[in-house]
């Protein structure tokens, strides 16, 4: 059986006439009539009663018509899905997010706009640290990841800069500098610095320590946080101070105040990572949307700083 035979069957059933069905199919009536006869022999059933004028379905034909339409609809769905996948408009996109990335407003905003533009795309997330997301890319458990560079192994990964997020100092409530606005890093030289393990984000970890060195001091290392976002609760507990991405100031943990850092200030750099080679159309479409949105976000931030 061929799908075209189902199309012929449905056309004749809907028009009640070989002549009208042939016109709708763009073919001659005799070949269509012959195709239906062959189809009936193949199926072993009579599909139509041949009348003086036109045809009508037999009971067997009526019973098979619904199934024929369903199979043709499945064909259309298959073709539509294939074309949508080829254009990057349908499919399943698995996105990896490094520590605290989901708190940066531009990221969820961009994902939401992407979903609104392409509602037939399913987006799922995996939140982890950069090394774990690199492994997930290698294992094809995620399609694209927003990471804190550098990644541990760039041999098979393509890494593209995305943005540099400003950082802020997180101080426990009641701190002597609580009433200050922006502060210099050297003002925290004698404070225990709460920071996450280097292996979770070596680039950001090193940027913090380097900024402290540039400010003229080696920080006193306090308790380690199990992840970047966990530094804020530890500061609230009075265990020290921390330097965190600005987006973490959205965590309204009681007992913490956040302060801009005067230059030299570290940046929380983010990048896009994916497997090397030509990305799938859906991945390429998402990466382009993310780059464009984050580029505009950084430009707006620079404009605000210039006006200020």
N, C-alpha and C positions, 0 to 999 in steps of 0.2 A: 504494500500500500504506500502511496505517495501523498504528501500533503496537498498537492495540486488536485488530486482526486477528491479530497475532502472539500476543497474550495468549489469545485464543480458541483458536487452534491448539494452543498449549502446554497449556492447561487440558484440552482434550479428549484430547490425547495422554496426559497424566498420569493422567487418571481412567478412560480407556478407555470413556467413555460420555458421550453428549450430555446426558443427564439429570443425571448427577452433576456434570459440568462446569458446566452452567447453574446448578445450585444454588450451587456454589462462587463463581460470578461474580455471583450475585444477579440473574439474569435468567431469562426463560422459555426452555424448550427449543426451540420452533420458531424464534424469531428467531436463536438461536445456530446451529442447523442451517443456516438460510438464509445466515448470515454465512460459515460455513465453505464452503458451495457457491460463494458469490461469490468468496471468497479463492482457491479452487481454480481457478475460471475466470480470475481475474486472473493467477495464477501459471502457468497452463497445465499444471498437474500434478494428479494425484489424490493426496490426502494420506492418506485413510483407506479401508480396506475396511469397508463397512457390513455388520455381522453381525446375526444374529437377536437376539443380546443384546450390545449395545455395538458398539464399533469397534476396529480395530487399524490401526496405521500401515502404509502401503505402504512399499516400499523407498525411494521418493522422499521420502515423509513422514519416514522415519527419518533420511535423509540431511540433511533441512532442519531437523530438530528442534534439533540442537545449535546451529546458527547462530541460530535464533529465540531460544533461551534466552540466547545471548551478546548479542544485540541488546537484549533486555529488561534484561539486567544492566547494559549500558552506559547505558540510560535511567535506571536506578536510581542508578548512579554519578553521572550528570550532575545529577540532581535533588539528590542528597546533597551534591555539591560546591557547587551553587548555594546551597543552604540554609546550608551551612557558611560560605561566603563572606559571605553576608548577615548571619550572626550573629557574624562575626569569629572563627570557630573553625577555619578552614582558609585556606590560601593561602600566599603568599610574602611575608615581611616583610623589607625591606632596611633595615638600621640603620647609620647613620653614627656614628662615634666620633671625637671630637676627641683631640688629643694626650694620651697617658697616661691617658685615661679608662678603658681596659680594665683598668688596674692597680688601680682603686678597687674593692675586693672587692664592694661592694653591687651594682655594675653587672653583672658576670658572674653573680653569684648570682641576681639578679632574672631575667636572661635564661634561666638554667637552669630556674628554677622555672616561668617562663612556658612553656618548651618542654615541661616535664613535665606541666603542666596542659592544654596543647593540643598533643599530640604530632603532629597532622596539619598543624601550621604549620611551614613551612620558614623558618629565620632565616639570613640572610647578612649579612656585615659589610663595611664600608668604613672603614678607619682613615685619617684625614687631618687637616688643620687646619680651623679654623672657616670661613675664607673659601671654601676648596675644598668643604666640605660644604654651605655655603649655595648654591653654584653647582650642586652635585649635586641639591639639593632642587628648585631652579628647573628643572633639566633632567629631573626625575623619575627620576634614577638611584638615589636612595634615598627611602624613604617617611618616615622620621623620623630626626633626628640629635640626638645629645647633644653640645652645643657649649659653648665658653667665650665668653659674651657680652662685648661686643655683636656681633651679626652685621652684616655690611657693608651689607645691604639688607633692611630690614624691610617694604618696601612689599607684598611678596607672601608674606612669611613670618610665621607666628605663633610667638612665642617665650615660653615659660613657665619661670619660675624652678624649678630642681630642687633644688639643695643648695649649701651653702658648705662646701667641704672645707678643713680646717686645712692650714697649710703648715709646713714644717720647714726649718731651715738645713742645707745639705750642706757639710761641711768635709773637707778632705783629711786623711788619717791623719797623725798627728804634729803637727797644728795645736796651737797653744798652748791652745785651748779644747776640745781633744778630750775631756778628762776632765770637762768641765762637763756638766750636764744641760741645762735650758732656758737660753737665752741671750737677751740684748737685741740688737736689730738694730744699735744704735749700736756694739756691740763689733766689728762687721765694717766700720766706716766706712773703714778704711784698706786693705781687701782689694779686689782686683779682683773685680767681680761678673760671673759668667758668666750670661748670660741669652739667651733666644731672640729672634729678630727680632719686632718689635712687630706686623707684619702677620699673623703666625701666630696671635696671640691678644692683641689690643689690650687687652681688659679685664683679663686677668691680668697682662700686662706693666705696665700703668699702675698696677695695685694694688700691685705690688712696689715700684716707684719712689716712689709716693705714701707708702707705709709708711716707706720710708727717709727721705723728706723730713720726715715727721711725727716721726721719731726724731731729727731734727736734723742730717742730713747728706745730701749729694748723693753717690751711690755712684760709685766709680771703675769705669767700664765695662771689663770684660775681654773675652775672646774670645766671639763669638757662637756659640751652639749652633744647629745646623740645625733642631732641634725640641726640645720641652720635655724629653722623656725623655733626650735626648743631653747634657743638662747634667751628669748624674751622672758619666759617663765622663771628661768634661773636668775635673771636680773631682778625680776619682781620679788624673788625670795631673798634678795639682799646679798647674793653670793659674789657680786662684782658688777662690772660694766661690760658692754659689748658694742661692736660695730656691726650693723646689720643692713641689708638692703632697705631702701626707703619704703618699699611696699609693706614691710613687716610692721610699720607704724600703724597699719590698719588693725593689728591685733590689739584689742582694747583690754590688755591685761592690766588689772589694777596694780598700782605700785610701780609703774614704769613711766618715765617721760622720755620723749624722743627729741633729739637736737640735731640740726644740720651741722655738718663738719666743714670748717673753713679749710681752704687749700693749705697743704697738700692733703687731699682726701682720696681714699681708695674708691674704685668703682666696682660694682657687681656686674661683671660682664656676662652676657648671655650670647649663645650661638645656636645655630640650627645644625643638627647632625643627622645624616642619613647615609645609607650604603652608597658607595661609589658606583658610577655608571649612570645611565639615563634613568631618572626616576619615573615611576608610573604616573600617568596623566593626573590622577587625583592628588598624589603627593606633590607633584610640581605645581599644581594649582594652589594648594594650601600654602606651600613655601612662598610662592609669589605674593599671596595675600598677606602673609605674616610679615614679610620683609617690607612691603609697602606701608602697612599700618604702623610698624615699629619705627620706620624711617620718619613718618609724619609725626609720631609721638615725640621722637627726639628733637625734631626741628621745633616743635611747639615748646618743648622744655627749654631749649636754647633761647627762643624768643622771649620767654618769661624771664629768664635770667638776665638777658640784655636789658629789658625794660626795668627790672628791679635794680 
